[in-house]
Amino acid sequence: MNITTIILAAGKGKRMKTALPKVMHSVGNIPLIEHIINLSRQISTDIRVVASETLKEHAEFKLLENKYNFASYIQEEQLGTAHAVQCAELENIGSEYILVLYGDTPLVTYQTLNQMIERTKNSNAAITAFGFYAQNPTGYGRFITNQDQNLLDIIEEKDAAPEVKRIDLCNSGIMLIRTSEAIRLTKEIKNNNASREYYLTDLVRLANDKGYPCSYILGEEEEALGVNDLVQLARLEEIFQNRMRREMMSEGVILFAPHTVHFSADTIIAGGSKIYPYVFFGTGVVIEKDTEVFSFSHIEQSKIGANCKIGPFARLRPNNVLSGDNKIGNFVELKNARLAEGSKASHLSYIGDAEVGKNCNIGAGTIFCNYDGKNKHFSKVGDDVFIGSNSAIISPVNIGDNALIGAGSTITRDVEPNDLAIARARQVNLKGRGRKRG
């Protein structure tokens, strides 16, 4: 089945009360709309986003356009969901079906959408909608159905009679629509309703009136949850984090206090790893098997090999690679650092813009001084190097294999393999010059 995905994202989001467009707020450290774009890419190669002018001009949205190569269209006036879909130039769609999604519903799953596709194939439905039973249906449109799982109508709550409001089978808004019917029937939709908007849901009634079958599938309410304010955003974040925690534990990742660990949507951790309480994973983190991450560590855009020990209180900023059997201890910070197998920095150090070879020891208080106030510089450390405590490596320098750096040294020049480098002032003891003098 060929499908074009239309993502509706033109809502102004005034209740968010922030300058950021609503769909650019994040869940799992990626924008709401990026969740839906990634989901769409599993189903469709033709992805169209209907945006407001503000969203269209937003710098981060433009980055997403370049990254995912989708088409975007402006809905200048918010006249309803049917009008929004029409803004995506339906007449230029060559796919058999259109899938309508929403940019602020990041919890919908591929399994649910695939269920819609299979239901459409089996029933030859012109429209298949995603519905759910709500504990509190207030605010949702209601499905009108029959016993054969045919969808007869969707009535928005503002237009619902009291007996319809008692129905708890609700509309998620997500619909799979045969393109030919979408093109033809959206032109017939009127705005003679309480909101004076053009409802996409009116397609169901129009299709039934013309003898086109409509169907629906059932899913979980949480998948349909959208965002109108920051309280709802926090609720989605909580649901998303709990989902990630369950997935991690089901894959063999040990979480000692699951509710305290924060994941990103793209976090990958291999089974056998142990994550201690209060760890934060930013985007771009991959951890191989049997690694331990101790409490209060913050990791982003880093690849960590097997059998590593990270933290507690470690910070890994972007672009780090730990090859395996590494130790990054308490109050150690890495940025754009590559550590080969067996190397360690156990405490109170900064390694930035550096490559460290195998089986090296970075002593406590060691700083790679990579920034001269204008430019960043890169240093390289060979294998089996020992850097003594409280040393300063003034980049760019190269330190050869088996070198030894004396504690307290300030290294400004290259160190040859097997050399001992000492760069500190000689100690001088002055007799009788202590605190108590005669």
DOFIBA-194719 format. One line per 8 residues: number of its first residue (from 1); their letters; for each residue x, y, z of N, C-alpha, C. Coordinates in steps of 0.02 Angstrom, whole numbers, plus 50000, padded with zeros to 5 digits. Example, Ala and Ser with C-alpha at 12.3 -4.5 7.8 and 13.67 -1.06 7.14 Angstrom:
// residues 2
1 = as = 50660:49716:50390:50615:49775:50390:50660:49835:50390; 50642:49888:50354:50684:49947:50357:50645:50002:50394
This chain:
// residues 438
1 = mnittiil = 50042:49940:50000:50000:50000:50000:50044:50062:50000; 50035:50104:49950:50072:50168:49946:50036:50220:49989; 50075:50253:50032:50045:50300:50080:50084:50365:50080; 50048:50420:50078:50077:50486:50092:50056:50506:50162; 50104:50529:50201:50090:50551:50269:50084:50627:50272; 50030:50650:50300:50021:50722:50311:50020:50734:50387; 50068:50774:50410:50074:50789:50481:50048:50860:50493; 49996:50865:50533:49966:50930:50548:50003:50962:50607
9 = aagkgkrm = 50032:51020:50595:50074:51052:50646:50068:51128:50645; 50010:51154:50624:50003:51226:50617:49972:51260:50678; 49956:51220:50730:49927:51251:50790:49973:51302:50821; 49943:51355:50846:49984:51410:50874:50012:51394:50943; 49979:51351:50981:50006:51332:51046:50010:51389:51095; 49960:51431:51095:49961:51490:51140:49964:51471:51213; 49932:51415:51230:49931:51395:51301:49998:51369:51326; 50045:51357:51281:50112:51338:51303:50146:51397:51338
17 = ktalpkvm = 50129:51458:51317:50156:51519:51346:50233:51522:51342; 50259:51498:51286:50331:51503:51273:50340:51529:51202; 50400:51553:51187:50415:51577:51120:50425:51520:51071; 50438:51461:51096:50452:51403:51053:50388:51376:51023; 50385:51364:50956:50326:51333:50927:50309:51267:50963; 50246:51253:50971:50225:51196:51012:50259:51131:50992; 50260:51114:50929:50285:51049:50908:50361:51044:50912; 50395:51100:50928:50467:51099:50936:50487:51088:51009
25 = hsvgnipl = 50438:51086:51055:50454:51064:51123:50472:50990:51121; 50509:50969:51170:50538:50902:51168:50506:50853:51216; 50505:50791:51195:50494:50733:51238:50550:50684:51223; 50582:50659:51275:50639:50616:51263:50696:50652:51228; 50701:50717:51240:50755:50759:51215:50755:50767:51139; 50701:50750:51105:50695:50768:51035:50627:50801:51024; 50621:50846:50975:50558:50882:50965:50498:50835:50955; 50440:50857:50978:50380:50818:50970:50370:50797:50897
33 = iehiinls = 50379:50844:50852:50366:50829:50782:50418:50780:50753; 50478:50779:50781:50528:50732:50756:50509:50660:50772; 50476:50649:50828:50449:50582:50843:50403:50560:50786; 50359:50604:50764:50310:50587:50713:50343:50580:50645; 50392:50621:50631:50429:50614:50567:50464:50547:50564; 50497:50528:50618:50531:50463:50620:50482:50405:50611; 50424:50412:50643:50372:50361:50636:50348:50358:50563; 50337:50415:50534:50312:50419:50465:50360:50386:50416
41 = rqistdir = 50424:50393:50429:50475:50366:50383:50474:50290:50381; 50444:50258:50431:50437:50186:50430:50380:50163:50384; 50339:50210:50364:50278:50194:50326:50277:50225:50258; 50308:50283:50251:50298:50324:50191:50363:50357:50170; 50371:50368:50105:50426:50407:50079:50404:50478:50061; 50338:50488:50057:50311:50555:50043:50282:50582:50108; 50320:50626:50140:50299:50654:50205:50288:50729:50195; 50229:50752:50216:50212:50822:50208:50191:50851:50276
49 = vvasetlk = 50220:50907:50293:50205:50940:50357:50167:51005:50342; 50110:51012:50374:50071:51074:50369:50089:51116:50430; 50120:51173:50418:50148:51214:50472:50119:51284:50471; 50126:51316:50528:50113:51388:50530:50173:51424:50501; 50164:51488:50485:50221:51526:50459:50276:51532:50510; 50257:51538:50574:50306:51543:50628:50348:51480:50632; 50315:51422:50629:50352:51359:50631:50396:51351:50569; 50369:51367:50512:50406:51360:50449:50472:51398:50450
57 = ehaefkll = 50473:51456:50483:50532:51499:50485:50578:51485:50544; 50558:51438:50587:50598:51425:50647:50662:51387:50627; 50718:51408:50656:50783:51380:50636:50787:51305:50647; 50762:51281:50703:50766:51209:50717:50721:51169:50671; 50665:51197:50651:50621:51163:50603:50656:51158:50535; 50691:51210:50515:50728:51208:50452:50782:51154:50454; 50813:51144:50512:50862:51090:50518:50829:51022:50508; 50768:51014:50535:50732:50951:50525:50715:50942:50451
65 = enkynfas = 50695:50996:50417:50680:50991:50345:50741:50966:50306; 50799:50992:50323:50860:50972:50289:50880:50900:50307; 50869:50882:50369:50888:50816:50393:50845:50761:50362; 50779:50773:50358:50733:50720:50338:50703:50731:50268; 50716:50788:50238:50695:50801:50169:50620:50791:50159; 50580:50820:50202:50507:50818:50193:50484:50884:50163; 50423:50883:50136:50394:50944:50109:50352:50979:50162; 50353:51045:50163:50313:51081:50211:50269:51133:50176
73 = yiqeeqlg = 50210:51143:50205:50160:51187:50177:50133:51232:50232; 50118:51294:50216:50094:51341:50266:50017:51343:50266; 49988:51336:50326:49917:51350:50336:49913:51420:50365; 49897:51467:50324:49898:51538:50345:49845:51553:50397; 49786:51525:50389:49732:51533:50438:49713:51464:50465; 49703:51460:50531:49684:51397:50562:49608:51389:50556; 49586:51359:50501:49515:51352:50487:49489:51282:50500; 49530:51240:50530:49508:51172:50545:49553:51119:50513
81 = tahavqca = 49543:51057:50535:49586:51003:50513:49577:50985:50439; 49515:50990:50414:49505:50976:50343:49540:51028:50300; 49536:51091:50321:49571:51144:50284:49646:51133:50287; 49672:51110:50345:49743:51097:50352:49766:51043:50304; 49728:50989:50298:49745:50935:50252:49745:50960:50180; 49697:51002:50163:49694:51029:50095:49756:51072:50078; 49786:51101:50129:49845:51142:50118:49905:51101:50093; 49902:51036:50102:49957:50992:50081:49953:50972:50008
89 = elenigse = 49912:51007:49968:49908:50996:49896:49889:50924:49880; 49829:50906:49899:49805:50837:49890:49807:50816:49817; 49792:50862:49772:49789:50845:49701:49856:50821:49673; 49911:50837:49708:49977:50817:49685:50002:50754:49719; 49958:50719:49754:49978:50657:49788:49965:50598:49742; 50016:50557:49732:50009:50498:49690:49997:50434:49727; 50000:50437:49794:49990:50376:49835:49917:50357:49837; 49906:50293:49852:49838:50267:49855:49802:50293:49918
97 = yilvlygd = 49839:50301:49973:49809:50322:50036:49848:50380:50067; 49812:50417:50109:49841:50471:50148:49834:50454:50222; 49889:50458:50259:49887:50448:50331:49894:50516:50364; 49844:50535:50404:49845:50600:50438:49868:50590:50509; 49923:50623:50527:49951:50620:50594:49956:50691:50621; 49974:50696:50685:49977:50761:50719:50047:50770:50750; 50073:50831:50742:50141:50845:50763:50152:50847:50837; 50098:50845:50877:50106:50849:50950:50085:50785:50985
105 = tplvtyqt = 50086:50728:50949:50065:50664:50979:50123:50613:50973; 50175:50620:51013:50235:50581:51003:50231:50508:51027; 50175:50489:51059:50172:50423:51089:50140:50370:51045; 50113:50391:50987:50082:50341:50943:50137:50294:50917; 50119:50230:50909:50169:50180:50892:50161:50154:50820; 50214:50125:50795:50211:50093:50729:50161:50036:50729; 50158:49999:50784:50112:49942:50787:50040:49964:50777; 50021:50021:50806:49953:50046:50797:49940:50066:50725
113 = lnqmiert = 49987:50102:50695:49978:50123:50626:49976:50062:50579; 50018:50013:50593:50017:49953:50551:49950:49916:50558; 49922:49918:50618:49856:49888:50628:49803:49924:50585; 49809:49990:50580:49763:50028:50536:49771:50007:50463; 49833:49998:50442:49845:49979:50373:49816:49910:50358; 49827:49863:50404:49801:49795:50394:49724:49795:50394; 49695:49834:50439:49622:49838:50441:49595:49867:50375; 49628:49916:50348:49607:49946:50285:49611:49895:50228
121 = knsnaait = 49665:49858:50226:49673:49807:50174:49617:49754:50179; 49603:49732:50240:49555:49678:50249:49483:49699:50237; 49469:49763:50251:49400:49787:50246:49387:49828:50183; 49441:49845:50147:49436:49888:50088:49402:49954:50106; 49418:49979:50166:49386:50040:50191:49413:50101:50155; 49370:50149:50143:49391:50214:50116:49425:50254:50170; 49403:50245:50232:49431:50280:50290:49438:50230:50347; 49496:50229:50380:49504:50192:50442:49531:50241:50494
129 = afgfyaqn = 49498:50243:50552:49517:50289:50605:49542:50251:50666; 49582:50284:50705:49609:50255:50767:49568:50282:50825; 49535:50236:50862:49496:50256:50919:49519:50221:50983; 49491:50243:51038:49510:50215:51103:49453:50227:51152; 49451:50186:51204:49403:50197:51258:49436:50240:51311; 49402:50295:51328:49430:50343:51376:49396:50338:51443; 49434:50341:51496:49405:50343:51563:49365:50408:51573; 49392:50462:51546:49357:50526:51547:49356:50553:51475
137 = ptgygrfi = 49301:50543:51438:49300:50561:51367:49291:50636:51354; 49286:50676:51406:49274:50748:51396:49328:50778:51351; 49306:50814:51301:49351:50848:51255:49364:50811:51190; 49349:50746:51190:49362:50706:51130:49300:50703:51085; 49311:50695:51020:49258:50676:50975:49238:50603:50988; 49175:50586:50972:49149:50518:50987:49137:50480:50922; 49153:50415:50925:49139:50371:50869:49067:50347:50872; 49035:50348:50815:48969:50317:50807:48981:50255:50763
145 = tnqdqnll = 48967:50196:50790:48985:50134:50757:48926:50086:50756; 48935:50030:50721:48888:49975:50726:48924:49912:50747; 48887:49858:50753:48915:49796:50780:48964:49762:50733; 48967:49783:50671:49013:49754:50622:49079:49792:50618; 49092:49833:50667:49152:49875:50670:49156:49923:50610; 49098:49945:50589:49095:49998:50540:49091:50065:50576; 49126:50113:50552:49125:50181:50580:49076:50222:50539; 49024:50246:50572:48970:50281:50538:48978:50356:50540
153 = diieekda = 49006:50382:50594:49013:50455:50600:49061:50469:50657; 49090:50528:50657:49129:50554:50714:49100:50622:50731; 49078:50629:50793:49045:50691:50814:49089:50726:50865; 49108:50788:50850:49148:50826:50898:49106:50844:50959; 49139:50848:51016:49102:50857:51078:49060:50921:51079; 49086:50974:51049:49048:51037:51049:48981:51030:51013; 48978:50981:50967:48917:50972:50928:48877:50911:50950; 48898:50880:51005:48868:50816:51025:48807:50827:51069
161 = apevkrid = 48756:50787:51056:48697:50785:51100:48714:50748:51164; 48675:50756:51218:48691:50724:51282:48702:50649:51276; 48660:50614:51235:48669:50542:51230:48734:50523:51195; 48758:50566:51150:48821:50553:51116:48879:50565:51165; 48873:50615:51208:48927:50629:51256:48937:50572:51305; 48886:50528:51313:48894:50471:51358:48935:50415:51326; 48948:50419:51262:48990:50369:51228:49062:50379:51250; 49096:50323:51266:49166:50329:51287:49215:50303:51235
169 = lcnsgiml = 49190:50288:51175:49234:50269:51119:49253:50333:51082; 49317:50351:51086:49337:50419:51067:49384:50419:51006; 49389:50477:50977:49428:50488:50916:49498:50514:50933; 49549:50481:50906:49618:50506:50915:49635:50561:50866; 49598:50565:50811:49613:50612:50757:49654:50581:50701; 49686:50524:50714:49729:50491:50664:49684:50452:50616; 49693:50464:50551:49650:50433:50501:49691:50411:50441; 49672:50355:50413:49700:50330:50350:49645:50335:50298
177 = irtseair = 49655:50375:50246:49602:50394:50199:49624:50379:50128; 49579:50346:50091:49594:50336:50020:49599:50404:49986; 49653:50413:49948:49668:50479:49921:49612:50506:49877; 49584:50464:49835:49532:50488:49789:49472:50516:49828; 49454:50482:49883:49398:50507:49924:49418:50570:49962; 49481:50572:49984:49503:50632:50020:49499:50694:49975; 49521:50687:49913:49519:50743:49866:49447:50765:49852; 49404:50715:49840:49336:50730:49821:49295:50756:49880
185 = ltkeiknn = 49300:50722:49937:49253:50737:49991:49273:50797:50034; 49338:50813:50038:49357:50872:50078:49327:50936:50048; 49315:50935:49983:49284:50994:49951:49211:51003:49972; 49181:50950:49999:49110:50953:50019:49100:50970:50093; 49155:50973:50129:49149:50986:50202:49129:51059:50213; 49081:51069:50257:49057:51135:50276:49079:51152:50348; 49075:51215:50364:49094:51236:50432:49033:51256:50473; 48977:51222:50460:48915:51238:50498:48914:51197:50562
193 = nasreyyl = 48959:51214:50607:48964:51180:50672:48980:51231:50725; 48985:51208:50788:48993:51254:50844:49058:51294:50841; 49111:51265:50811:49175:51298:50808:49185:51339:50744; 49139:51332:50697:49144:51365:50632:49209:51345:50597; 49227:51281:50604:49287:51255:50572:49268:51200:50523; 49316:51184:50479:49307:51130:50431:49338:51067:50462; 49295:51023:50486:49318:50963:50522:49337:50907:50473; 49395:50879:50480:49413:50820:50441:49369:50761:50459
201 = tdlvrlan = 49346:50759:50520:49303:50703:50543:49238:50699:50504; 49217:50753:50472:49156:50751:50432:49162:50706:50371; 49224:50689:50354:49234:50643:50298:49199:50576:50309; 49196:50553:50372:49166:50488:50386:49092:50488:50368; 49057:50539:50389:48986:50543:50373:48975:50550:50298; 49015:50592:50266:49008:50601:50194:49022:50537:50156; 49074:50501:50178:49091:50438:50144:49035:50387:50152; 49007:50381:50212:48952:50335:50223:48891:50354:50181
209 = dkgypcsy = 48878:50418:50175:48821:50441:50135:48828:50420:50062; 48890:50413:50038:48901:50395:49968:48916:50321:49960; 48908:50283:50015:48916:50211:50010:48987:50185:50016; 49034:50228:50037:49103:50205:50047:49110:50178:50118; 49134:50117:50128:49140:50089:50195:49195:50124:50236; 49182:50134:50300:49230:50163:50346:49238:50116:50406; 49299:50112:50432:49312:50065:50486:49356:50099:50539; 49374:50061:50590:49416:50089:50643:49453:50033:50678
217 = ilgeeeea = 49506:50051:50711:49543:50005:50755:49544:50035:50825; 49557:49992:50874:49561:50014:50944:49633:50013:50968; 49651:50064:51006:49718:50068:51035:49713:50096:51106; 49771:50113:51132:49775:50140:51200:49768:50216:51198; 49734:50243:51248:49723:50315:51251:49788:50354:51253; 49838:50327:51288:49900:50365:51295:49933:50380:51228; 49922:50336:51178:49952:50348:51113:49922:50410:51079; 49861:50427:51097:49826:50483:51065:49838:50549:51101
225 = lgvndlvq = 49873:50548:51157:49880:50609:51196:49920:50662:51158; 49894:50722:51156:49928:50778:51127:49949:50829:51179; 49972:50885:51156:49999:50936:51201:49966:51003:51188; 49938:51033:51240:49912:51100:51236:49945:51148:51285; 49977:51121:51337:50011:51163:51386:50069:51124:51416; 50107:51157:51458:50168:51126:51485:50152:51070:51535; 50093:51073:51566:50073:51018:51611:50063:50955:51570; 50028:50961:51513:50018:50902:51470:50084:50878:51441
233 = larleeif = 50130:50924:51426:50196:50904:51401:50232:50862:51453; 50229:50883:51516:50261:50846:51570:50230:50777:51578; 50164:50772:51568:50131:50706:51572:50157:50660:51517; 50163:50687:51456:50189:50646:51401:50261:50624:51414; 50301:50669:51443:50370:50650:51460:50371:50593:51510; 50328:50596:51559:50325:50543:51609:50306:50476:51578; 50255:50477:51535:50234:50416:51502:50290:50389:51457; 50321:50434:51421:50376:50413:51376:50433:50382:51416
241 = qnrmrrem = 50453:50415:51471:50508:50388:51511:50491:50320:51539; 50431:50311:51563:50411:50246:51590:50412:50193:51535; 50392:50212:51475:50395:50165:51418:50467:50145:51404; 50512:50194:51403:50583:50180:51390:50612:50136:51445; 50594:50149:51507:50620:50109:51562:50599:50036:51557; 50535:50026:51539:50511:49957:51530:50548:49923:51473; 50558:49959:51418:50593:49929:51361:50665:49912:51380; 50699:49956:51416:50768:49942:51436:50772:49880:51480
249 = msegvilf = 50729:49876:51529:50731:49818:51574:50712:49754:51539; 50666:49759:51490:50647:49699:51453:50704:49673:51410; 50753:49717:51394:50811:49698:51354:50871:49680:51398; 50860:49676:51464:50913:49653:51508:50956:49707:51539; 50935:49770:51534:50971:49825:51566:50945:49831:51638; 50991:49831:51685:50973:49832:51756:50967:49905:51779; 50908:49925:51800:50896:49991:51827:50879:49984:51901; 50922:50011:51944:50913:50002:52016:50856:50045:52043
257 = aphtvhfs = 50844:50102:52013:50788:50146:52032:50761:50175:51967; 50720:50137:51931:50700:50157:51863:50671:50227:51858; 50632:50247:51908:50598:50311:51903:50645:50370:51908; 50708:50359:51924:50757:50414:51929:50801:50421:51868; 50796:50375:51821:50840:50376:51762:50803:50409:51704; 50837:50456:51670:50807:50493:51615:50840:50473:51550; 50799:50449:51502:50824:50426:51438:50806:50475:51382; 50844:50473:51328:50825:50505:51266:50792:50454:51220
265 = adtiiagg = 50757:50479:51170:50720:50434:51126:50767:50387:51088; 50829:50406:51078:50875:50365:51039:50927:50329:51082; 50919:50328:51147:50967:50294:51191:50969:50219:51177; 51029:50192:51169:51038:50120:51157:51085:50094:51211; 51062:50044:51249:51103:50014:51301:51097:49938:51295; 51153:49904:51293:51152:49832:51285:51137:49798:51352; 51109:49739:51346:51092:49700:51406:51152:49684:51448; 51140:49677:51513:51193:49664:51560:51222:49727:51591
273 = skiypyvf = 51207:49784:51562:51232:49847:51590:51190:49865:51652; 51221:49903:51696:51189:49924:51758:51187:50000:51761; 51128:50026:51773:51119:50099:51777:51095:50115:51848; 51135:50153:51884:51119:50169:51953:51073:50230:51956; 51047:50247:52014:50998:50302:52019:51025:50369:51995; 50979:50409:51968:50991:50479:51949:51045:50487:51896; 51034:50453:51840:51077:50459:51782:51037:50491:51725; 51068:50537:51689:51035:50572:51633:51071:50554:51568
281 = fgtgvvie = 51031:50529:51520:51057:50514:51454:51030:50565:51404; 51075:50606:51376:51055:50650:51322:51051:50611:51257; 51044:50646:51201:51038:50612:51137:51105:50581:51116; 51101:50531:51072:51160:50503:51040:51203:50459:51084; 51174:50425:51133:51213:50383:51178:51203:50309:51159; 51260:50275:51150:51260:50202:51138:51307:50170:51188; 51282:50121:51225:51322:50087:51276:51321:50013:51263; 51379:49983:51260:51385:49911:51249:51378:49872:51315
289 = kdtevfsf = 51380:49807:51310:51360:49763:51365:51404:49770:51427; 51373:49756:51484:51408:49749:51548:51444:49812:51572; 51420:49868:51550:51448:49932:51574:51406:49956:51633; 51438:49989:51680:51404:50017:51739:51408:50093:51736; 51350:50125:51745:51347:50198:51749:51321:50216:51818; 51364:50247:51858:51347:50261:51927:51310:50328:51934; 51285:50339:51992:51237:50393:52005:51263:50463:51987; 51215:50506:51968:51226:50577:51954:51275:50589:51896
297 = shieqski = 51274:50544:51848:51314:50553:51788:51270:50581:51732; 51300:50621:51689:51264:50654:51634:51302:50638:51570; 51269:50603:51523:51303:50577:51463:51263:50597:51402; 51299:50623:51351:51266:50640:51288:51314:50628:51230; 51285:50607:51173:51321:50598:51110:51388:50563:51121; 51385:50505:51153:51445:50467:51168:51434:50393:51155; 51486:50360:51131:51485:50288:51121:51531:50256:51172; 51502:50211:51212:51537:50182:51269:51541:50107:51259
305 = ganckigp = 51601:50080:51260:51611:50009:51247:51592:49965:51306; 51607:49901:51298:51588:49852:51349:51632:49858:51411; 51603:49839:51467:51639:49833:51531:51671:49898:51554; 51638:49953:51540:51663:50018:51565:51629:50034:51631; 51660:50079:51668:51632:50105:51730:51632:50181:51726; 51572:50210:51731:51564:50282:51723:51535:50312:51787; 51568:50362:51814:51542:50397:51872:51565:50365:51937; 51532:50387:51992:51477:50435:51996:51500:50507:51981
313 = farlrpnn = 51451:50550:51968:51464:50621:51954:51511:50631:51895; 51502:50591:51842:51541:50600:51781:51499:50639:51730; 51534:50679:51689:51499:50714:51635:51534:50699:51569; 51496:50670:51523:51521:50657:51456:51483:50702:51407; 51517:50754:51385:51490:50800:51336:51496:50769:51266; 51475:50802:51213:51471:50767:51148:51537:50742:51120; 51529:50689:51079:51582:50662:51035:51637:50626:51073; 51618:50581:51117:51666:50539:51151:51659:50467:51128
321 = vlsgdnki = 51715:50432:51127:51716:50360:51112:51759:50326:51163; 51729:50280:51200:51767:50238:51247:51767:50168:51219; 51825:50140:51206:51830:50078:51168:51810:50017:51209; 51818:50020:51275:51799:49964:51318:51848:49957:51376; 51822:49930:51431:51862:49921:51492:51892:49987:51515; 51855:50041:51506:51878:50107:51529:51845:50125:51594; 51878:50168:51631:51849:50195:51692:51850:50271:51688; 51792:50301:51696:51786:50374:51700:51754:50388:51767
329 = gnfvelkn = 51793:50411:51815:51771:50414:51884:51736:50478:51903; 51733:50490:51969:51695:50546:51994:51728:50613:51977; 51684:50659:51955:51705:50727:51936:51756:50728:51880; 51746:50682:51832:51785:50682:51770:51740:50705:51714; 51766:50749:51672:51728:50775:51615:51765:50758:51551; 51728:50733:51501:51756:50719:51435:51718:50760:51383; 51755:50782:51331:51724:50815:51274:51767:50802:51213; 51737:50771:51162:51774:50754:51101:51838:50716:51118
337 = arlaegsk = 51830:50665:51159:51887:50625:51181:51878:50552:51159; 51934:50521:51141:51933:50451:51121:51983:50414:51165; 51958:50365:51202:52000:50326:51247:52001:50254:51222; 52061:50227:51209:52067:50158:51188:52058:50111:51248; 52059:50047:51234:52043:49997:51285:52088:50003:51347; 52056:49998:51405:52092:49993:51468:52115:50058:51498; 52104:50114:51464:52127:50178:51492:52076:50205:51542; 52101:50244:51590:52058:50268:51643:52077:50337:51666
345 = ashlsyig = 52026:50372:51689:52034:50437:51723:51988:50432:51783; 52016:50419:51840:51975:50399:51898:51943:50456:51935; 51972:50516:51933:51943:50571:51971:51970:50639:51952; 51925:50688:51954:51941:50759:51954:51984:50781:51894; 51964:50760:51834:52003:50775:51774:51959:50800:51718; 51990:50834:51669:51956:50855:51609:51997:50833:51549; 51965:50794:51504:51997:50771:51443:51955:50798:51385; 51981:50848:51351:51944:50878:51296:51986:50881:51233
353 = daevgknc = 51958:50863:51177:51992:50864:51112:52058:50825:51116; 52051:50761:51132:52111:50720:51141:52097:50648:51123; 52151:50614:51102:52149:50542:51091:52199:50509:51138; 52175:50461:51176:52215:50427:51227:52221:50354:51208; 52282:50328:51207:52293:50259:51186:52273:50208:51238; 52297:50146:51229:52277:50091:51272:52312:50094:51340; 52277:50072:51391:52305:50059:51458:52341:50120:51487; 52312:50178:51476:52340:50239:51504:52307:50256:51571
361 = nigagtif = 52344:50291:51613:52316:50317:51676:52321:50393:51676; 52263:50424:51682:52260:50497:51686:52251:50515:51759; 52302:50543:51791:52301:50555:51863:52251:50608:51884; 52235:50607:51948:52186:50654:51975:52208:50726:51963; 52160:50767:51943:52174:50838:51933:52207:50855:51867; 52212:50806:51821:52242:50819:51755:52193:50857:51711; 52219:50908:51677:52179:50948:51632:52211:50950:51563; 52172:50933:51512:52193:50945:51444:52170:51015:51425
369 = cnydgknk = 52218:51061:51420:52203:51132:51408:52198:51141:51332; 52137:51133:51306:52126:51129:51234:52106:51195:51201; 52094:51247:51241:52067:51309:51214:52113:51367:51232; 52136:51404:51182:52183:51458:51194:52148:51526:51198; 52082:51526:51201:52044:51588:51202:52015:51606:51134; 52040:51571:51082:52016:51584:51015:52002:51520:50977; 52048:51471:50983:52042:51408:50945:52049:51348:50992; 52018:51292:50969:52026:51228:51004:52084:51190:50972
377 = hfskvgdd = 52120:51152:51014:52178:51114:50991:52174:51043:51016; 52204:50997:50977:52197:50925:50989:52264:50896:51012; 52262:50853:51062:52321:50817:51085:52313:50743:51077; 52369:50708:51071:52368:50636:51063:52416:50603:51113; 52389:50552:51148:52427:50516:51198:52433:50444:51174; 52493:50416:51176:52504:50348:51153:52481:50295:51202; 52503:50234:51192:52485:50178:51235:52528:50176:51298; 52499:50149:51352:52535:50135:51414:52570:50198:51442
385 = vfigsnsa = 52536:50253:51438:52562:50316:51465:52534:50327:51535; 52576:50353:51580:52554:50371:51647:52563:50446:51655; 52507:50480:51667:52509:50552:51679:52496:50564:51753; 52545:50592:51787:52540:50603:51859:52488:50655:51877; 52468:50654:51939:52415:50698:51963:52432:50772:51955; 52378:50811:51945:52383:50884:51942:52429:50908:51886; 52424:50874:51828:52463:50894:51770:52419:50934:51722; 52450:50978:51685:52415:51017:51634:52446:51001:51566
393 = iispvnig = 52405:50976:51520:52428:50960:51452:52407:51018:51408; 52455:51059:51386:52439:51119:51347:52437:51099:51273; 52377:51090:51247:52369:51066:51178:52390:51121:51128; 52417:51100:51069:52423:51031:51045:52491:51001:51062; 52491:50941:51091:52553:50904:51102:52540:50830:51088; 52595:50794:51075:52593:50722:51067:52636:50691:51121; 52608:50641:51155:52644:50605:51208:52652:50533:51184; 52714:50510:51178:52728:50445:51149:52713:50387:51195
401 = dnaligag = 52715:50326:51167:52702:50265:51205:52749:50259:51264; 52722:50233:51319:52761:50217:51379:52792:50278:51413; 52769:50337:51396:52796:50397:51427:52768:50403:51498; 52805:50440:51539:52785:50454:51608:52788:50529:51619; 52732:50557:51642:52729:50629:51656:52728:50638:51731; 52778:50673:51757:52782:50684:51829:52724:50726:51855; 52702:50710:51915:52646:50746:51945:52661:50821:51948; 52608:50860:51935:52615:50933:51940:52647:50965:51880
409 = stitrdve = 52658:50928:51826:52692:50955:51768:52645:50995:51724; 52674:51044:51689:52639:51080:51637:52674:51063:51571; 52642:51023:51529:52673:50996:51469:52654:51041:51410; 52705:51072:51380:52694:51117:51324:52726:51093:51260; 52769:51040:51264:52803:51013:51206:52791:50938:51201; 52803:50911:51142:52795:50839:51133:52841:50800:51179; 52818:50740:51199:52857:50695:51241:52869:50632:51201; 52933:50613:51193:52950:50555:51152:52932:50490:51189
417 = pndlaiar = 52923:50435:51152:52909:50371:51184:52962:50353:51236; 52940:50324:51291:52982:50298:51345:53017:50353:51385; 53000:50417:51372:53032:50471:51409:52994:50486:51474; 53030:50513:51523:53001:50543:51583:53003:50618:51573; 52944:50649:51578:52940:50722:51571:52920:50752:51638; 52960:50800:51660:52945:50837:51721:52950:50911:51705; 52896:50947:51716:52894:51018:51700:52861:51056:51757; 52902:51064:51810:52877:51100:51869:52936:51132:51903
425 = arqvnlkg = 52923:51183:51944:52977:51217:51979:53008:51172:52031; 53075:51177:52040:53110:51137:52090:53091:51160:52160; 53081:51113:52206:53063:51130:52275:53123:51159:52311; 53111:51213:52346:53163:51246:52386:53138:51252:52458; 53176:51227:52507:53159:51232:52578:53204:51285:52610; 53176:51336:52639:53214:51389:52670:53213:51381:52746; 53270:51370:52775:53275:51357:52846:53250:51416:52888; 53208:51401:52937:53185:51450:52984:53136:51501:52956
433 = rgrkrg = 53112:51489:52898:53067:51538:52867:52994:51516:52872; 52980:51472:52920:52911:51449:52930:52868:51501:52966; 52812:51482:52991:52765:51528:53021:52791:51557:53087; 52827:51515:53124:52854:51539:53188:52928:51556:53180; 52943:51618:53191:53012:51640:53183:53039:51663:53251; 53105:51656:53262:53135:51673:53326:53137:51747:53340
